[in-house]
Amino acid sequence: MNKKTRAIIGLIGSLIICFFGVYRLVVEVPSPVNSLIIPIVFATAGFIGCIGNLVNIKKLSNS
């Protein structure tokens, strides 16, 4: 498996994690902050992973 394929798989995985976190934030009924920490972490980690994988794919495409 080459590096570009790995980066694309990572991008898809990060998008899924980000969308799951955002979905849980939208669907979650107003509740204590403790139960909202996990969706916030998923959304931010997925977003950071998406940005990192996009940069990686762009870097691999230029070389």
C-alpha positions, 0 to 999 in steps of 0.5 A: 500500500503506497503512502497516498492510499494510506493518507486517503484511508486516514482522511476518510476515517478522520471524516467519519470520526468528525461527523460522528462527533458533530452528529452526537453534539447535534442530537444530544439533548441538553445535558451536563457538560460531562456527557458532551466531552466525548463528542467534542473530543471526537469532533476536534480530533477528527477535524485535526486529522482531516486537516493533517491528511489533506496537507499530507495528500497535497504534499504527496501530490506535489512531489 
